[in-house]
Amino acid sequence: MLSKIKAGLSLFKQALVGDANINYTEGSIARASFLLAVPMILEMAMESIFAIVDIFFVAGLGAEAVAAVGLTEAVISLLYAIAIGLSMAATAMVARRIGEGNPVAAATVAGQAMWVGIAISAIVGMTGYWFAPDILRLMGGDESLIAVGSSYTQIMLTGSFTIVFLFLNNAVFRGAGDASIAMRALILANCINIVLDPLLIYGVGPFPDMGITGAAVATNIGRGIGIAYQLYYLCSRHHRIRLLWQHMVVQIGLIFQLLRISVGGISQYLIATASWVFLMRLVALHGNEAVAGYTISIRVIIFVLLPSWGLSNAVATLVGQNLGAGKPDRAEQTVWQVARYNLVYMISVALVLIFFPTWIMGFFSTNPEVILNGIQSLRILSYGFIFLAIGTVVTQAYNGAGDTMTPTWINLFAFWVLQIPLAWTLTNSLAWGPEGVYWSVFIADMSMSVIGTYLFMKGSWKNRAV
C-alpha cells in the first residue's frame, strides 16, 4: 500500500514538473492521461481564479461594479471564443506534427500563430479604447453603471493581447505535451493578480485607490508577466518545441491552414458565447441585482468547469498525437477513459452546488436579491453537469483531431435554434424571469452533449487530415 502511495506521488510530481522525453502515443493510456491532465486541470483552475478573485474583491464596491464586470466579461467572452478557436487549431496542428516526430514543423506552426494573434489583439484593443462606454450601453448598462465601469471595460479590451497570447502560447505547449509549463505560467499570473487586486482596488498602503479600474490593471499586469514567462520557455532549449526567428518568417499557406481550422473552432465558441451575451442581455432586463447574481454564479460554475475542460484539453492533445502516430484506436480508447474520470468529478461538483448554493453565494454577496438569483442559477445549471461531463470530452476529441466543424454545427443547433428561442419564451412570454434563462441553458447543454456523443461514435473524426 505504501509503495502504491509513493508511486502515485512520484507520478503526480512528474506531471507537475514535466518531462520532455515522454512519448504519449505509447504505454498506459491512464498514465498518459494523468500526466497531461493534472497540469491542464491546474492550468484551467488558475485561469478561472482570475474571474473569481476579481469578482470577490470588486463585490465590496457594490452591485453596479459587479454588474459592470459581468457585462464586460460577457463582451470579452467573444474574444475568448476567438482566442480559444485559434488555440484549437494550434494545438491540433502542433500535436499532429509532434506525433509525426517533426518538432521543427511544430515550431513553425507556433510562429505563424503568433502573427494571427497580433492582428486580432490590435483590432480588439483599438475597438475597446475608443468605444468602451458605447459597448456597455449596448449591453444594457444604465448611465450610472457606465460611469462606474467604462474605465474597467476600456482597460480590459485594450489589454486584450494578454488574453490572446496567454491562450495561444499555452495551446502550443499543450499540443507539444509540455502542459506543465502552461500550468506554471497561469500560477505566476494568478499570484501577481491576487496580490495586486486588493492593493489597487482599495488603495492599500502606497498604492492608489483605483476602484474597479484597479481590478483591470491588476489582471493585465498579471497576465502580461505570465506571457513573458511563456515566451522565455518557448524560446529556450531542452523542450519539445523551440521557437526561433526563422519560424517567425511569414508563411501565408500555413497561416491560411491555421485560419481554416480555426474557423470551426472560433465559430464553435462564438456561437456559444454570443448566445451567452444574448442571455446576459435578457437577464439585464430584470435589474442590476439579477445581473450580479447571474455573474457570480457563472464565475463559480466556470471555476468548477475549467478543471473538467482541463481533462478535455488533455484528450485533445492525446487524440492529435495518436492520430499523428497512426494510432486511431488508441485515440478513441483515450476519449472514453477520460470521459469516465470526468463523469465522476462533475457529478461530485454538481452535488455540492445543488445542496450548498446559499453558502457559496453568501461568500460573495450579502444582497438578498443577488443571492436569490445566484442560488437559482447554480442549482439549475448544475443539473446539466452529468451531460457536460461526457459532452466536453467528446467535443475536445473532435477538436484535437482537427474536426472543428462538427462541434460547430452542434453548437449552432443547441444554442441558437434551441436555447435562444426557448430563453425568450420562458423569460418573457411565460414570465419566468431570469429563471427561464437558466432552464434554457440546461436544456441546450443536455442536447449538445447527447448529439455530440452520438456522432462521435460513428468515427468519421478519425480520418480528418490536418
N, C-alpha and C positions, 0 to 999 in steps of 0.2 A: 504493500500500500504506500509506504514511504517513498519507494523508488518511483512509483507512478506519479506521485505528487511532485517529486524532484524533476521528473521528465516533463511534466506539464509546465512547471515554472520555467524550465530551460527553454521550452518551445515558445512560451509567452515572451521571454526575454529576447529570443531570436526574432520574433515578429516585430518587437519594438525597435530593436537595433537595426534590423535589416541585414540581408546577405546577398551580395551581387552575384554569387555563384549558384544560387538555387535555380533549378530547372522546374518550372511549374507544369510542364507538359508530361512529366514522368512521376512515378511513385504514387503515394497515397493521395487520393483526392481530398480526404478530410484534412490532412496535414497542409496541403497546398492552399486549401480554402481558409484554414485557420491563420496561416502565415500572412496571407493577404488581407483577410477580413479584419483582424484585430487592429492594425494601424488605420485601415479605412473607416472602421466604426469610430475610432477615436478622432479621426480627421473630421468626419461628419458631425460628431458631437461638438468638436471645437468650433465648427462653422455655425452651428445652431446657438452656441453660447454667446456669440456676438449679439444675436437678437434678444436673447434672454437677459443679458447684462444691461443692454441699452434700455429695455423696457422697464427693468427693475429700478434703475436709477432715475429714469425720466418720470416714472409713476409719481414720484414725490412732487412734481411740478403741476399735477392736476390732469383732469380728463382731456382738456384741449391739447396739451402737449403729447399725451399718449395717442390721441386720435391723429395728430399731425404725423407722428412716427408711423402709425398704421397706414395712413393714406399714402405717405411717401414710399413705404415698403411695398404697397400694392403696385405702385408705378415701377419701382426698382425690380419687382419680380419679373417684369418684361425683359429687363436687362439680364437677370438671372437666366431667363429662358434662352437668350442668345448665347450667353457665356457657356451654359450647360450644353446647348446644342453643338456649339463648336468644340467643346471638350469631348463630347461623344465621338465626334469624327476623329479628333486627335488620338484619343485612347484606342479606338478601333484600329486605326492605321499603324500607330506605334506598336501596339500589341501584336498585330499580324506580322510586321517586319521583324520584331524580336523573336517571334515564334519561328520565323523562317531563318533565323540566325544572321540577320543583317542590321547591326546597330547603327551603321553609318546612314542607311536609308531612313531609319527611325529618327535620327538626329535631324536629318533634312526635313522630315515632316514637321518636327518641332519648330524649326526655323521659319518655315512658311506660315505656320500657325501664328507666330509672333506678329507678322505683318498684318494678318487679318485682325488680330486683337487690337493693334494700334489704330487701325482705321475705325473700328467700332467704338473704341474709347473716345476718340476725337469727336465723333458725331454726337454721342450721348452727352459728353462733357459740355460742349458748346450749347446744346439744347437746354440743359439744366441751368447753365449760368445765366442765360437770357430770359428763360420763361418759367422759372420756379413758381412764382405766385399764380400764374395762369394755370399751371399744372394742378396745383392744389384746388383752385377754383373749379376746374373741370371735374375734379374728383368729388365735388360736392361739399368742400370745406367752406364754412362761413368766413366772414371777414375777420372775426376775432381769432379764428384758428389760423388763417393765413398770416396774420400779424405775428403770431407766436412761432409758426413753423416754417415760414418761407426760407429763412436762412439755413435751417436744417436741410430742407429739400435741395437748396442750391448747392450746398457743400457736398452732400451725398451724391448728387448726379454729376457734379464737376469732377469729383474724385472717382468716377466710375471705373477708371483704369485699374484701380486696386482690386475691384471685384473681378473684372475680366481676367487679369493676369494671375490672380490667386487661383481661380478655377482652371485656367488654361495650363499653367505650369504644373499644377498638381495632376491634371489629366495626363500629361506627358509622363510624369513619374509613375502614375498608376499603370499606364499602358506598358511601361518598361518593366514593371514589377518592383519598383522602388517605392512602395507605398509608405514606408516608414519616414522617408524624407518629407513627403506631403503632410504626414501627421505632425511632424515636428515644426513645420512652417506655421501650421494653424495654431499649435500650442503657443509658440512665441508671439504670434499676432494677438492671440486672446489675452495672454498675460499682460501685455502692454495696454490693451484696451480696458481690461478690468482695473488696472491701476489708474489710468488717465481719466476714465469716465467720471467718477465722483469728484476728482480734483478739478476738472474743467467745467462740469455742470454746476457745482455748488461753490466754486472758488475757494477751495481748501488751501490754507497757508498762502504762499506767494502766487498761487495760480489765480487767474482772472475768473470771475463769476460769469460764465457764458450761457448758463441755462441750457435749453435744448440744443443750441448750437454746439456746445461743448461735447455732446454725445457724438455728433457728426465728425468733429475734429479728432476726437479720440479714436473713433473707429477707423478713419482713414489713415491716421498715423500708424496704428497697429497693423493694419493690412499692408501698408507700404513697407514696413520693416520686414514683414513676412515674405513679401515679394523679393526683397534684397537677399534674404536667406535662401530662397528658392534658386535665384539666379546664380548664387555662389556655388551651389551644389550641381546645378545644371551644366555649368561650365568647367567643373573640376574633373580630375581623373578618378579612376577606381570605382566607377559606377556603370550601370548597364548602358547608359546613354550619356554622351558628352556633346554639348553644343559648342561648335567652333564658328569662326567668322564665315568660313566657306559654306556652312549650312544655311547662312542667312541670305545668300545670293538668291534673288527673286527667281522662282521657277513657276511661271504662270500656269503651266499644266498641272502641277502638283497643288497649287492654290485652288484651282477650279475643282480638282478632285476632292479636296478638303471641303470646299463650299457645297459641292454636290451631296456629299454625305451629311454635311451639317444642315442642309435644308430640311431634311426629315427630322433631325434632332431639334433644330430651332423651332420648326413648325409644331412639333410634338409638344414642346413646353410652352410655346406662345399660345397655342390653343388652350392648354390647361391654365396658364397664368392669366391670359386675357379674360377667360371666363371668371377667374377669381377677382379680377378688377371689377367686372360687372357685378359680381355678388357683393363685393365691398360697397359698391355704389348703391345697391339695394338696401344693405344694412344701414348705410349713412342716412337714408330717408327717415330712420327712426331715432336719430339724435346721436350726440357725441358719446353718451354712455353706452349705447349699443355698439358703436364702432370700437370703443375702448375695450369692452368685454370680449368682443369677437377677436380683436387684435391680440389681446393677452392669451386667449385660448389657442389661437393659431400659433403663436410663438411657442407655447408649451407643447403643442402637438408636433411642431417642427422639431423641437428638441428630442422628442421620443421617436420620431420617424427617421431622422437623419442617421442614427445608428443602423436602422433597417436598410436605409439607402447605402450605407457603408458596406453591408453584406452584399447588396445587389451590385455595387461597383466592383467588388471582388469577382463576382460572376462575369461581369463584362470583360475584365482582364483575362480571366481563365478561358472563357469561350474564345476570345480573339487569339490568344496564344496557341490554344489547342487546335483551332481551325488552321492557323498558320503552319502548325507542325503536322497537319494531315490527320488529326485525330477527332473527328466529329462525334463519335460515340462517347468518348471521354468528356467532351464538352457538354453533351446532354446529361450525362450522369452527374456532372458537377452542378448543373442547374437544379435538379431535383433534390440533391443532397443539401444544398444551401437553403432551398425553399423550406425544407423541414426544420432547419435551425431557426429560420426567420419566423416561422409559424409559432413556434414555442415562445419566442421573445415577444412577438406582437400580442399574443393572447394575454401574456402576463402583464404587459403595459396597459392594455385595454381595461383589465380588471381594476387596476389602480385608479385610472382616470374615471371609470364609471362609479366606483364606490367612494372615492375621496375628492370629488371636484371642489367642494366648498373649502376644504383646507388648502388646496392648490391655488384657487383664485384669491383666497384671503392673504396669501403670501405676497400678492402683487397690488392689491387694492383694498380699500375699506369702504368704497362707494357701493351701497346695496344694489343699485341698478346695474352697475358694471359687473359685479359678482354674479348676479342672476343671469345675465346674458352669457357670461363666460361658462357658467355651470351647464346651461342648456347646450352650448356648442361642444364642450368637452365630452359630454355623455353621448350625444347623438353621433358625432363623428367617430367616436371610439368603437361604435358597433360595427363599423366597416373595416376594422383592422384585420379581422380574420381573412377577409378577401384581399386586402392590400398586401398581406404577408407574402402571398404567392404571386400576385399580380406585379409587384415591383421587381421581384427577382426575374420573372419571365420577360418583362419589358427590357431590363438591362441586358438580358441574354440576347435579345434581338439587336440591341444597340452595339453590343460587343462584337456581334457577327457582321456589323455594318449594314444591317437591315433596319434603317431608321424609319422607313415609310410605313411599315405595318403598324407599329405603335401610334404613328401619327393619325392614320385613318381611324383607329380605335378611339383615340382621344377626341377626334372631331365628332364622332357619334356620341360618345359618353358625355362630353362636356357641353357641346353646343346644340346637338339635336335633342338630347335628353335633359341635361341638367338646367340649362338656362331657361327654356320654356317652363319647366317644372317649378323652378325657383320663383319665377314671375307669377305663376298661377297660385302657388301656395302662399306667397307673401302678400300679394295684392288682391287677387280675385277671391281667395278663401280667407283672407285677413288673418293669416297665421303670424304675421310679423316676421322678425328675424329667424324664428324657429323654422319657418318654411325654407329659408336658405340652407339651414343646417341639414334638413332632411333631404334636400335635393343633392347635396354633396355626398351623403351616404349612399343614395341610390346610384349616382354616377360612378362612384368608386367601385361599388359592387359589380356593376355592369362591365366596366372597363376590365376588371380582373378576370371575370368569367370568360369574356370574349377572347382576351389575350391568351389565356391558358389553353383554350380550345384550339386556336390557330397555331400556337406553339407546338402542340402535339402532332400536327401534320408534318413538321420537319422541313419545310422549304427554306428556312433560315440557314440550314447547313450548307447550302450551295451558293451563298452570297459571295460575290467577288469584291475584294477591297484592294 
